[in-house]
Amino acid sequence: ATWYPTALSIWLGSRGSSRKLFFMQDFPELVKEADGEYGLKLFELVLRLPFTYVANSSFTRDLILQYNPGAEIYVSGVGVDTRIFYPRRDRLVDSKGRRVVMVILRGSQFKGDDVAIKVLNELNRRIPIMGLIIGNKYVVSKAFSLVRPEFPYQVFSNVSDDELAKLYSSADLFLFTSYVEGFGLPPLEAMACGTPVVMTDALGNRDYAVNGINSIVVKPGDVKALVDAAYQVLTDEKLRERLTQGGLKTAKEWNWDRVVDVFERAIKVIVT
């Protein structure tokens, strides 16, 4: 199973079999937004079932342990494909001399889309920036209706992974403003593309985010701290280079081989 409703279906449909594996990626904020209070109760019920678990982060592992202290859990992380996500020479954005700051808008409340736009507005008052916005037109329009952008920007929708890698490489900074994530892959993708990262402490990203080494990490929802960190990275060349090199090193460590090895160990346990 890869989702809590399918986990319940698998459990009920295969009670005579010992081969039950649950790849845990969910968390309460995601579940509640999607399925409400009923979803939360179902989520908690599923986590009590005696699966063998693979958790995508230490954060989701700890969620399982809250309801199932004796659970057998393997922590896999999420891999970044460095065959696609690597520094590109082609810049897809004409910034007209401005610093390019990239954000991905997703539409979910826990993603902090409004925070991202507020940060870009405040940052633009300190240093001229160009916003590089990734997201579908509906989500971007909704975010802009809540917080009016006061900076020039370009919007890219429905991009392929290859184009996304080029967009990361076109940015001087990647900004990540989620309140909570199961893992939080985009900052790792940005690191792989050689783009310095400013992000929030979204719990799931603690497995790879190291403040001052491969990113600047601040409290979720703290607009001022995010603005200060972004300004520092954009204006301090030595800091930017240190974060870039630290990010590239981190991305190489979090590859798909690492993830597959964990899954292989877990699968061997349930089939022997």
Contacts in CASP RR format, 6 or more apart in sequence:
PFRMAT RR
TARGET T0000
AUTHOR 0000-0000-0000
METHOD contacts of the structure
MODEL  1
ATWYPTALSIWLGSRGSSRKLFFMQDFPELVKEADGEYGLKLFELVLRLP
FTYVANSSFTRDLILQYNPGAEIYVSGVGVDTRIFYPRRDRLVDSKGRRV
VMVILRGSQFKGDDVAIKVLNELNRRIPIMGLIIGNKYVVSKAFSLVRPE
FPYQVFSNVSDDELAKLYSSADLFLFTSYVEGFGLPPLEAMACGTPVVMT
DALGNRDYAVNGINSIVVKPGDVKALVDAAYQVLTDEKLRERLTQGGLKT
AKEWNWDRVVDVFERAIKVIVT
1 7 0 8 1.000
1 9 0 8 1.000
1 10 0 8 1.000
1 20 0 8 1.000
1 21 0 8 1.000
1 22 0 8 1.000
1 23 0 8 1.000
1 51 0 8 1.000
2 22 0 8 1.000
2 23 0 8 1.000
2 25 0 8 1.000
3 25 0 8 1.000
3 26 0 8 1.000
4 26 0 8 1.000
4 31 0 8 1.000
4 39 0 8 1.000
4 42 0 8 1.000
4 43 0 8 1.000
4 46 0 8 1.000
4 47 0 8 1.000
5 42 0 8 1.000
7 22 0 8 1.000
7 46 0 8 1.000
7 49 0 8 1.000
7 51 0 8 1.000
8 42 0 8 1.000
8 45 0 8 1.000
8 46 0 8 1.000
8 49 0 8 1.000
10 20 0 8 1.000
10 22 0 8 1.000
11 20 0 8 1.000
11 46 0 8 1.000
11 49 0 8 1.000
11 51 0 8 1.000
14 20 0 8 1.000
18 270 0 8 1.000
19 270 0 8 1.000
19 271 0 8 1.000
20 51 0 8 1.000
20 52 0 8 1.000
20 270 0 8 1.000
21 51 0 8 1.000
21 52 0 8 1.000
21 53 0 8 1.000
21 54 0 8 1.000
21 266 0 8 1.000
21 267 0 8 1.000
21 270 0 8 1.000
22 46 0 8 1.000
22 49 0 8 1.000
22 51 0 8 1.000
22 52 0 8 1.000
22 53 0 8 1.000
22 54 0 8 1.000
23 53 0 8 1.000
23 54 0 8 1.000
23 56 0 8 1.000
23 76 0 8 1.000
24 47 0 8 1.000
24 53 0 8 1.000
24 54 0 8 1.000
24 55 0 8 1.000
24 56 0 8 1.000
24 60 0 8 1.000
24 61 0 8 1.000
24 63 0 8 1.000
24 64 0 8 1.000
24 73 0 8 1.000
25 56 0 8 1.000
25 60 0 8 1.000
25 182 0 8 1.000
25 183 0 8 1.000
26 43 0 8 1.000
26 60 0 8 1.000
26 182 0 8 1.000
27 59 0 8 1.000
27 60 0 8 1.000
27 63 0 8 1.000
27 180 0 8 1.000
27 181 0 8 1.000
27 182 0 8 1.000
27 203 0 8 1.000
28 40 0 8 1.000
28 43 0 8 1.000
28 63 0 8 1.000
29 109 0 8 1.000
29 110 0 8 1.000
29 179 0 8 1.000
29 180 0 8 1.000
30 108 0 8 1.000
30 110 0 8 1.000
30 182 0 8 1.000
31 39 0 8 1.000
31 40 0 8 1.000
31 43 0 8 1.000
32 39 0 8 1.000
32 40 0 8 1.000
33 108 0 8 1.000
33 109 0 8 1.000
33 110 0 8 1.000
35 42 0 8 1.000
44 67 0 8 1.000
47 63 0 8 1.000
47 64 0 8 1.000
47 66 0 8 1.000
47 67 0 8 1.000
47 68 0 8 1.000
48 67 0 8 1.000
48 68 0 8 1.000
49 68 0 8 1.000
50 68 0 8 1.000
50 71 0 8 1.000
51 71 0 8 1.000
52 72 0 8 1.000
52 74 0 8 1.000
52 266 0 8 1.000
52 269 0 8 1.000
52 270 0 8 1.000
53 61 0 8 1.000
53 64 0 8 1.000
53 71 0 8 1.000
53 72 0 8 1.000
53 73 0 8 1.000
53 74 0 8 1.000
54 73 0 8 1.000
54 74 0 8 1.000
54 75 0 8 1.000
54 76 0 8 1.000
54 262 0 8 1.000
54 263 0 8 1.000
54 266 0 8 1.000
55 61 0 8 1.000
55 63 0 8 1.000
55 64 0 8 1.000
55 73 0 8 1.000
55 74 0 8 1.000
55 75 0 8 1.000
55 76 0 8 1.000
55 77 0 8 1.000
56 75 0 8 1.000
56 76 0 8 1.000
56 77 0 8 1.000
56 78 0 8 1.000
56 182 0 8 1.000
56 183 0 8 1.000
57 75 0 8 1.000
57 77 0 8 1.000
57 78 0 8 1.000
57 182 0 8 1.000
57 183 0 8 1.000
57 203 0 8 1.000
57 204 0 8 1.000
57 205 0 8 1.000
57 206 0 8 1.000
57 207 0 8 1.000
58 75 0 8 1.000
58 204 0 8 1.000
58 206 0 8 1.000
58 207 0 8 1.000
59 182 0 8 1.000
59 183 0 8 1.000
59 203 0 8 1.000
59 204 0 8 1.000
59 206 0 8 1.000
59 207 0 8 1.000
60 182 0 8 1.000
60 183 0 8 1.000
60 204 0 8 1.000
61 73 0 8 1.000
61 75 0 8 1.000
64 71 0 8 1.000
64 73 0 8 1.000
65 71 0 8 1.000
65 73 0 8 1.000
72 269 0 8 1.000
74 262 0 8 1.000
74 263 0 8 1.000
74 265 0 8 1.000
74 266 0 8 1.000
75 207 0 8 1.000
75 262 0 8 1.000
76 258 0 8 1.000
76 259 0 8 1.000
76 262 0 8 1.000
76 263 0 8 1.000
77 183 0 8 1.000
77 207 0 8 1.000
77 254 0 8 1.000
77 258 0 8 1.000
77 259 0 8 1.000
77 262 0 8 1.000
78 183 0 8 1.000
78 184 0 8 1.000
78 185 0 8 1.000
78 188 0 8 1.000
78 254 0 8 1.000
78 259 0 8 1.000
79 185 0 8 1.000
79 188 0 8 1.000
79 254 0 8 1.000
79 255 0 8 1.000
79 256 0 8 1.000
79 258 0 8 1.000
79 259 0 8 1.000
80 185 0 8 1.000
80 188 0 8 1.000
80 189 0 8 1.000
80 191 0 8 1.000
80 192 0 8 1.000
80 251 0 8 1.000
80 254 0 8 1.000
80 255 0 8 1.000
80 256 0 8 1.000
81 161 0 8 1.000
81 255 0 8 1.000
81 256 0 8 1.000
82 192 0 8 1.000
82 251 0 8 1.000
82 252 0 8 1.000
82 255 0 8 1.000
84 161 0 8 1.000
84 162 0 8 1.000
84 165 0 8 1.000
85 161 0 8 1.000
85 164 0 8 1.000
85 165 0 8 1.000
85 168 0 8 1.000
85 189 0 8 1.000
85 192 0 8 1.000
85 193 0 8 1.000
85 251 0 8 1.000
86 165 0 8 1.000
86 192 0 8 1.000
86 193 0 8 1.000
87 169 0 8 1.000
87 193 0 8 1.000
87 194 0 8 1.000
87 248 0 8 1.000
88 165 0 8 1.000
88 166 0 8 1.000
88 169 0 8 1.000
88 170 0 8 1.000
88 193 0 8 1.000
89 169 0 8 1.000
90 166 0 8 1.000
90 169 0 8 1.000
90 170 0 8 1.000
91 166 0 8 1.000
91 169 0 8 1.000
91 170 0 8 1.000
92 156 0 8 1.000
92 163 0 8 1.000
92 166 0 8 1.000
92 167 0 8 1.000
92 170 0 8 1.000
93 100 0 8 1.000
93 130 0 8 1.000
93 132 0 8 1.000
93 154 0 8 1.000
93 167 0 8 1.000
93 170 0 8 1.000
93 171 0 8 1.000
95 130 0 8 1.000
96 130 0 8 1.000
96 152 0 8 1.000
97 128 0 8 1.000
97 130 0 8 1.000
98 128 0 8 1.000
98 129 0 8 1.000
98 130 0 8 1.000
98 152 0 8 1.000
99 127 0 8 1.000
99 128 0 8 1.000
99 129 0 8 1.000
99 130 0 8 1.000
99 172 0 8 1.000
99 173 0 8 1.000
99 234 0 8 1.000
100 129 0 8 1.000
100 130 0 8 1.000
100 131 0 8 1.000
100 132 0 8 1.000
100 170 0 8 1.000
100 171 0 8 1.000
100 172 0 8 1.000
100 173 0 8 1.000
101 120 0 8 1.000
101 123 0 8 1.000
101 129 0 8 1.000
101 130 0 8 1.000
101 131 0 8 1.000
101 132 0 8 1.000
101 171 0 8 1.000
101 172 0 8 1.000
101 173 0 8 1.000
101 174 0 8 1.000
101 175 0 8 1.000
101 230 0 8 1.000
101 234 0 8 1.000
102 131 0 8 1.000
102 132 0 8 1.000
102 133 0 8 1.000
102 134 0 8 1.000
102 167 0 8 1.000
102 168 0 8 1.000
102 170 0 8 1.000
102 171 0 8 1.000
102 173 0 8 1.000
102 174 0 8 1.000
102 175 0 8 1.000
102 190 0 8 1.000
102 195 0 8 1.000
103 116 0 8 1.000
103 120 0 8 1.000
103 131 0 8 1.000
103 132 0 8 1.000
103 133 0 8 1.000
103 134 0 8 1.000
103 174 0 8 1.000
103 175 0 8 1.000
103 176 0 8 1.000
103 177 0 8 1.000
104 134 0 8 1.000
104 135 0 8 1.000
104 176 0 8 1.000
104 186 0 8 1.000
105 111 0 8 1.000
105 113 0 8 1.000
105 116 0 8 1.000
105 133 0 8 1.000
105 134 0 8 1.000
105 135 0 8 1.000
105 139 0 8 1.000
105 140 0 8 1.000
105 143 0 8 1.000
106 113 0 8 1.000
106 135 0 8 1.000
106 139 0 8 1.000
107 113 0 8 1.000
107 139 0 8 1.000
107 142 0 8 1.000
107 143 0 8 1.000
110 178 0 8 1.000
110 179 0 8 1.000
110 180 0 8 1.000
111 177 0 8 1.000
111 178 0 8 1.000
111 179 0 8 1.000
112 177 0 8 1.000
112 178 0 8 1.000
112 179 0 8 1.000
112 220 0 8 1.000
112 221 0 8 1.000
113 139 0 8 1.000
113 143 0 8 1.000
113 146 0 8 1.000
113 177 0 8 1.000
114 143 0 8 1.000
114 146 0 8 1.000
114 147 0 8 1.000
115 177 0 8 1.000
115 220 0 8 1.000
115 221 0 8 1.000
115 223 0 8 1.000
115 226 0 8 1.000
116 143 0 8 1.000
116 175 0 8 1.000
116 177 0 8 1.000
117 143 0 8 1.000
117 144 0 8 1.000
117 146 0 8 1.000
117 147 0 8 1.000
117 149 0 8 1.000
118 147 0 8 1.000
118 223 0 8 1.000
119 175 0 8 1.000
119 177 0 8 1.000
119 223 0 8 1.000
119 226 0 8 1.000
119 227 0 8 1.000
119 230 0 8 1.000
120 129 0 8 1.000
120 131 0 8 1.000
120 149 0 8 1.000
120 151 0 8 1.000
120 153 0 8 1.000
120 175 0 8 1.000
121 147 0 8 1.000
121 149 0 8 1.000
121 150 0 8 1.000
121 151 0 8 1.000
122 223 0 8 1.000
122 224 0 8 1.000
122 227 0 8 1.000
123 129 0 8 1.000
123 151 0 8 1.000
123 227 0 8 1.000
123 230 0 8 1.000
123 231 0 8 1.000
123 234 0 8 1.000
124 150 0 8 1.000
124 151 0 8 1.000
125 150 0 8 1.000
126 227 0 8 1.000
126 231 0 8 1.000
127 231 0 8 1.000
127 234 0 8 1.000
127 235 0 8 1.000
129 151 0 8 1.000
129 234 0 8 1.000
130 151 0 8 1.000
130 152 0 8 1.000
130 153 0 8 1.000
130 154 0 8 1.000
131 151 0 8 1.000
131 152 0 8 1.000
131 153 0 8 1.000
131 154 0 8 1.000
132 153 0 8 1.000
132 154 0 8 1.000
132 156 0 8 1.000
132 167 0 8 1.000
132 170 0 8 1.000
132 171 0 8 1.000
133 140 0 8 1.000
133 153 0 8 1.000
133 154 0 8 1.000
133 155 0 8 1.000
133 156 0 8 1.000
134 155 0 8 1.000
134 156 0 8 1.000
134 157 0 8 1.000
134 159 0 8 1.000
134 164 0 8 1.000
134 167 0 8 1.000
135 155 0 8 1.000
135 156 0 8 1.000
135 157 0 8 1.000
136 157 0 8 1.000
136 158 0 8 1.000
137 155 0 8 1.000
137 157 0 8 1.000
140 155 0 8 1.000
140 157 0 8 1.000
156 163 0 8 1.000
156 167 0 8 1.000
159 167 0 8 1.000
164 189 0 8 1.000
165 189 0 8 1.000
165 192 0 8 1.000
165 193 0 8 1.000
168 174 0 8 1.000
168 189 0 8 1.000
168 190 0 8 1.000
168 192 0 8 1.000
168 193 0 8 1.000
168 194 0 8 1.000
168 195 0 8 1.000
169 193 0 8 1.000
169 194 0 8 1.000
169 195 0 8 1.000
171 190 0 8 1.000
171 195 0 8 1.000
172 195 0 8 1.000
172 196 0 8 1.000
172 234 0 8 1.000
172 240 0 8 1.000
173 195 0 8 1.000
173 196 0 8 1.000
173 197 0 8 1.000
173 198 0 8 1.000
173 230 0 8 1.000
173 233 0 8 1.000
173 234 0 8 1.000
174 186 0 8 1.000
174 187 0 8 1.000
174 190 0 8 1.000
174 195 0 8 1.000
174 196 0 8 1.000
174 197 0 8 1.000
174 198 0 8 1.000
175 197 0 8 1.000
175 198 0 8 1.000
175 199 0 8 1.000
175 226 0 8 1.000
175 230 0 8 1.000
176 184 0 8 1.000
176 186 0 8 1.000
176 187 0 8 1.000
176 190 0 8 1.000
176 197 0 8 1.000
176 198 0 8 1.000
176 199 0 8 1.000
176 200 0 8 1.000
176 202 0 8 1.000
176 205 0 8 1.000
177 199 0 8 1.000
177 200 0 8 1.000
177 220 0 8 1.000
177 221 0 8 1.000
177 226 0 8 1.000
178 184 0 8 1.000
178 199 0 8 1.000
178 200 0 8 1.000
178 202 0 8 1.000
178 220 0 8 1.000
179 200 0 8 1.000
179 202 0 8 1.000
179 220 0 8 1.000
179 221 0 8 1.000
180 202 0 8 1.000
180 203 0 8 1.000
180 204 0 8 1.000
180 220 0 8 1.000
181 202 0 8 1.000
181 203 0 8 1.000
181 204 0 8 1.000
181 205 0 8 1.000
182 202 0 8 1.000
182 203 0 8 1.000
182 204 0 8 1.000
183 204 0 8 1.000
183 205 0 8 1.000
183 207 0 8 1.000
184 202 0 8 1.000
184 204 0 8 1.000
184 205 0 8 1.000
187 197 0 8 1.000
187 199 0 8 1.000
187 205 0 8 1.000
187 209 0 8 1.000
187 215 0 8 1.000
188 208 0 8 1.000
188 250 0 8 1.000
188 251 0 8 1.000
188 254 0 8 1.000
189 251 0 8 1.000
190 197 0 8 1.000
191 197 0 8 1.000
191 214 0 8 1.000
191 215 0 8 1.000
191 246 0 8 1.000
191 247 0 8 1.000
191 248 0 8 1.000
191 250 0 8 1.000
191 251 0 8 1.000
192 247 0 8 1.000
192 248 0 8 1.000
192 251 0 8 1.000
192 252 0 8 1.000
194 244 0 8 1.000
194 247 0 8 1.000
194 248 0 8 1.000
195 244 0 8 1.000
196 215 0 8 1.000
196 233 0 8 1.000
196 240 0 8 1.000
196 243 0 8 1.000
196 244 0 8 1.000
197 209 0 8 1.000
197 214 0 8 1.000
197 215 0 8 1.000
197 216 0 8 1.000
197 243 0 8 1.000
197 247 0 8 1.000
198 215 0 8 1.000
198 216 0 8 1.000
198 218 0 8 1.000
198 226 0 8 1.000
198 229 0 8 1.000
198 230 0 8 1.000
198 233 0 8 1.000
199 205 0 8 1.000
199 209 0 8 1.000
199 215 0 8 1.000
199 216 0 8 1.000
199 217 0 8 1.000
199 218 0 8 1.000
200 217 0 8 1.000
200 218 0 8 1.000
200 219 0 8 1.000
200 220 0 8 1.000
200 221 0 8 1.000
200 222 0 8 1.000
200 226 0 8 1.000
201 209 0 8 1.000
201 217 0 8 1.000
201 218 0 8 1.000
201 219 0 8 1.000
201 220 0 8 1.000
202 220 0 8 1.000
205 217 0 8 1.000
208 214 0 8 1.000
208 250 0 8 1.000
208 253 0 8 1.000
208 254 0 8 1.000
209 215 0 8 1.000
209 217 0 8 1.000
210 217 0 8 1.000
210 250 0 8 1.000
211 217 0 8 1.000
212 239 0 8 1.000
212 242 0 8 1.000
212 243 0 8 1.000
213 242 0 8 1.000
213 243 0 8 1.000
213 246 0 8 1.000
214 243 0 8 1.000
214 246 0 8 1.000
214 247 0 8 1.000
214 249 0 8 1.000
214 250 0 8 1.000
215 243 0 8 1.000
215 247 0 8 1.000
216 229 0 8 1.000
216 232 0 8 1.000
216 233 0 8 1.000
216 243 0 8 1.000
218 225 0 8 1.000
218 226 0 8 1.000
218 229 0 8 1.000
219 225 0 8 1.000
232 239 0 8 1.000
233 239 0 8 1.000
233 240 0 8 1.000
233 243 0 8 1.000
234 240 0 8 1.000
END
